[in-house]
């Protein structure tokens, strides 16, 4: 299970990177500002994953639901000017699914299904925009737009 060591590496990179900042992409208004931030949180699923059959070597249909999972990651941000910047993040959640038979019954993970690992990763890249009325203002408005890619890894998805 070498992929289980990846979150530890990500957390170490985030916590012991070149600099740490309290809020990714929201530094003081200079130019050429670079930030490196460690991210820690939780993956909180909002819906069910779907129904799979043939899972665990049987013809039973299972309703899969992702469980809440600890998440670790890192992010970087660079400001090219006072108003325009870029950031990217990568996070990895060490998770499992709950697999309940559609016909009814208890979670089959750990009994009928040996391994229900279902790790989730997320990578983002965004262009950042900052508006501040002047350099001494105590407030700023932020906007961002970009792309995100989500993937799954684990025995469930093999």
C-alpha beads as a LAMMPS data file, in Angstrom:
LAMMPS data file: protein, C-alpha beads

158 atoms
157 bonds

1 atom types
1 bond types

-500.0 500.0 xlo xhi
-500.0 500.0 ylo yhi
-500.0 500.0 zlo zhi

Masses

1 110.0

Atoms # bond

1 1 1 0.000 0.000 0.000
2 1 1 2.614 2.610 -0.973
3 1 1 -0.092 5.125 -1.981
4 1 1 -0.981 5.462 1.733
5 1 1 2.339 7.268 2.332
6 1 1 1.502 9.988 -0.213
7 1 1 -0.573 12.084 2.257
8 1 1 2.343 12.140 4.715
9 1 1 4.640 13.438 1.979
10 1 1 2.086 16.073 0.944
11 1 1 1.627 17.247 4.528
12 1 1 5.390 17.457 5.079
13 1 1 5.838 19.510 1.895
14 1 1 3.085 21.871 2.939
15 1 1 4.245 22.366 6.520
16 1 1 7.970 22.569 5.854
17 1 1 7.969 24.369 2.490
18 1 1 9.934 27.594 1.840
19 1 1 7.377 29.907 3.472
20 1 1 4.072 29.547 5.241
21 1 1 1.177 31.971 4.908
22 1 1 -2.169 32.128 6.709
23 1 1 -4.386 32.434 3.629
24 1 1 -3.456 31.137 0.208
25 1 1 -3.821 33.842 -2.418
26 1 1 -4.573 36.643 0.027
27 1 1 -1.203 38.152 0.840
28 1 1 -0.410 41.823 1.344
29 1 1 -0.572 43.808 -1.868
30 1 1 3.021 43.708 -3.143
31 1 1 4.238 42.271 -6.430
32 1 1 6.208 39.073 -6.940
33 1 1 4.758 37.536 -3.780
34 1 1 5.082 33.770 -3.540
35 1 1 3.242 31.672 -0.953
36 1 1 3.474 27.980 -0.064
37 1 1 0.767 26.678 2.260
38 1 1 -0.007 23.360 3.945
39 1 1 -3.675 22.354 3.820
40 1 1 -5.458 20.118 6.327
41 1 1 -9.184 19.437 6.331
42 1 1 -11.882 16.869 5.756
43 1 1 -13.641 15.446 2.718
44 1 1 -17.362 15.643 3.492
45 1 1 -19.382 13.830 0.802
46 1 1 -22.731 15.308 -0.185
47 1 1 -24.260 12.403 -2.083
48 1 1 -24.067 8.730 -2.950
49 1 1 -21.565 7.381 -5.470
50 1 1 -23.917 4.984 -7.233
51 1 1 -24.677 1.298 -7.522
52 1 1 -22.114 -1.372 -8.423
53 1 1 -22.728 -5.035 -9.103
54 1 1 -20.184 -7.819 -9.125
55 1 1 -18.310 -6.025 -6.356
56 1 1 -16.489 -8.404 -4.007
57 1 1 -16.898 -11.340 -6.414
58 1 1 -20.689 -11.641 -6.017
59 1 1 -23.656 -10.675 -8.185
60 1 1 -25.125 -8.560 -5.367
61 1 1 -25.767 -4.885 -6.143
62 1 1 -24.243 -2.483 -3.615
63 1 1 -25.060 1.179 -2.996
64 1 1 -21.726 2.950 -2.481
65 1 1 -21.351 6.020 -0.265
66 1 1 -18.042 7.790 0.369
67 1 1 -17.284 8.212 4.085
68 1 1 -15.937 11.417 5.668
69 1 1 -12.151 11.357 5.273
70 1 1 -9.134 13.346 6.539
71 1 1 -7.575 15.463 3.802
72 1 1 -3.995 16.734 3.459
73 1 1 -2.422 18.872 0.790
74 1 1 -0.434 21.919 -0.222
75 1 1 -0.932 25.001 -2.309
76 1 1 1.167 27.651 -3.975
77 1 1 0.249 31.157 -5.075
78 1 1 2.165 33.790 -7.014
79 1 1 1.109 37.400 -7.520
80 1 1 2.402 38.905 -10.787
81 1 1 1.067 42.342 -9.997
82 1 1 -0.939 44.025 -7.289
83 1 1 -4.187 42.797 -8.887
84 1 1 -3.448 39.550 -10.784
85 1 1 -2.035 36.253 -9.563
86 1 1 -2.224 32.485 -9.938
87 1 1 -2.593 29.610 -7.506
88 1 1 -2.576 25.832 -7.573
89 1 1 -3.492 23.267 -4.937
90 1 1 -3.269 19.530 -4.521
91 1 1 -5.070 17.609 -1.781
92 1 1 -5.441 13.927 -1.004
93 1 1 -8.142 12.334 1.173
94 1 1 -7.536 8.915 2.713
95 1 1 -10.993 7.416 2.499
96 1 1 -13.251 4.425 2.408
97 1 1 -16.707 3.721 1.066
98 1 1 -19.698 2.184 2.713
99 1 1 -21.163 -0.638 0.586
100 1 1 -24.714 -1.575 1.537
101 1 1 -26.662 -4.155 -0.475
102 1 1 -29.467 -2.499 -2.473
103 1 1 -31.813 -5.255 -1.276
104 1 1 -31.076 -4.220 2.305
105 1 1 -28.587 -5.188 4.923
106 1 1 -25.523 -3.988 6.765
107 1 1 -22.348 -2.482 5.348
108 1 1 -20.474 -5.274 3.540
109 1 1 -17.042 -3.664 3.935
110 1 1 -14.756 -5.717 6.132
111 1 1 -16.939 -8.825 5.869
112 1 1 -18.218 -9.775 2.392
113 1 1 -15.905 -7.180 0.798
114 1 1 -12.368 -7.265 2.170
115 1 1 -11.003 -3.852 1.097
116 1 1 -13.190 -0.752 0.621
117 1 1 -10.408 1.820 0.308
118 1 1 -11.418 4.798 -1.808
119 1 1 -8.943 7.660 -1.689
120 1 1 -9.852 10.908 -3.446
121 1 1 -7.480 13.550 -4.817
122 1 1 -8.139 17.057 -6.103
123 1 1 -5.878 19.349 -8.132
124 1 1 -6.769 22.953 -8.990
125 1 1 -5.255 25.783 -10.993
126 1 1 -6.837 29.245 -10.873
127 1 1 -6.255 32.792 -12.010
128 1 1 -6.699 35.217 -9.089
129 1 1 -8.031 38.757 -9.205
130 1 1 -7.770 41.251 -6.352
131 1 1 -9.436 44.647 -6.067
132 1 1 -8.339 47.129 -3.427
133 1 1 -9.230 50.827 -3.549
134 1 1 -5.654 51.774 -2.567
135 1 1 -2.537 50.245 -1.019
136 1 1 -3.492 51.255 2.527
137 1 1 -7.056 49.920 2.375
138 1 1 -8.072 47.509 5.118
139 1 1 -10.252 45.494 2.749
140 1 1 -9.848 43.701 -0.568
141 1 1 -12.215 41.860 -2.891
142 1 1 -11.026 38.589 -4.397
143 1 1 -12.230 36.614 -7.393
144 1 1 -10.872 33.439 -8.938
145 1 1 -11.540 31.242 -11.946
146 1 1 -9.857 28.111 -13.197
147 1 1 -9.889 24.358 -13.556
148 1 1 -10.114 21.434 -11.152
149 1 1 -9.479 17.735 -11.658
150 1 1 -10.784 15.078 -9.265
151 1 1 -9.659 11.474 -9.191
152 1 1 -10.196 8.351 -7.127
153 1 1 -7.760 5.663 -6.120
154 1 1 -8.289 2.483 -4.152
155 1 1 -9.452 -1.086 -4.239
156 1 1 -13.092 -0.073 -4.781
157 1 1 -12.265 1.556 -8.130
158 1 1 -9.997 -1.252 -9.378

Bonds

1 1 1 2
2 1 2 3
3 1 3 4
4 1 4 5
5 1 5 6
6 1 6 7
7 1 7 8
8 1 8 9
9 1 9 10
10 1 10 11
11 1 11 12
12 1 12 13
13 1 13 14
14 1 14 15
15 1 15 16
16 1 16 17
17 1 17 18
18 1 18 19
19 1 19 20
20 1 20 21
21 1 21 22
22 1 22 23
23 1 23 24
24 1 24 25
25 1 25 26
26 1 26 27
27 1 27 28
28 1 28 29
29 1 29 30
30 1 30 31
31 1 31 32
32 1 32 33
33 1 33 34
34 1 34 35
35 1 35 36
36 1 36 37
37 1 37 38
38 1 38 39
39 1 39 40
40 1 40 41
41 1 41 42
42 1 42 43
43 1 43 44
44 1 44 45
45 1 45 46
46 1 46 47
47 1 47 48
48 1 48 49
49 1 49 50
50 1 50 51
51 1 51 52
52 1 52 53
53 1 53 54
54 1 54 55
55 1 55 56
56 1 56 57
57 1 57 58
58 1 58 59
59 1 59 60
60 1 60 61
61 1 61 62
62 1 62 63
63 1 63 64
64 1 64 65
65 1 65 66
66 1 66 67
67 1 67 68
68 1 68 69
69 1 69 70
70 1 70 71
71 1 71 72
72 1 72 73
73 1 73 74
74 1 74 75
75 1 75 76
76 1 76 77
77 1 77 78
78 1 78 79
79 1 79 80
80 1 80 81
81 1 81 82
82 1 82 83
83 1 83 84
84 1 84 85
85 1 85 86
86 1 86 87
87 1 87 88
88 1 88 89
89 1 89 90
90 1 90 91
91 1 91 92
92 1 92 93
93 1 93 94
94 1 94 95
95 1 95 96
96 1 96 97
97 1 97 98
98 1 98 99
99 1 99 100
100 1 100 101
101 1 101 102
102 1 102 103
103 1 103 104
104 1 104 105
105 1 105 106
106 1 106 107
107 1 107 108
108 1 108 109
109 1 109 110
110 1 110 111
111 1 111 112
112 1 112 113
113 1 113 114
114 1 114 115
115 1 115 116
116 1 116 117
117 1 117 118
118 1 118 119
119 1 119 120
120 1 120 121
121 1 121 122
122 1 122 123
123 1 123 124
124 1 124 125
125 1 125 126
126 1 126 127
127 1 127 128
128 1 128 129
129 1 129 130
130 1 130 131
131 1 131 132
132 1 132 133
133 1 133 134
134 1 134 135
135 1 135 136
136 1 136 137
137 1 137 138
138 1 138 139
139 1 139 140
140 1 140 141
141 1 141 142
142 1 142 143
143 1 143 144
144 1 144 145
145 1 145 146
146 1 146 147
147 1 147 148
148 1 148 149
149 1 149 150
150 1 150 151
151 1 151 152
152 1 152 153
153 1 153 154
154 1 154 155
155 1 155 156
156 1 156 157
157 1 157 158
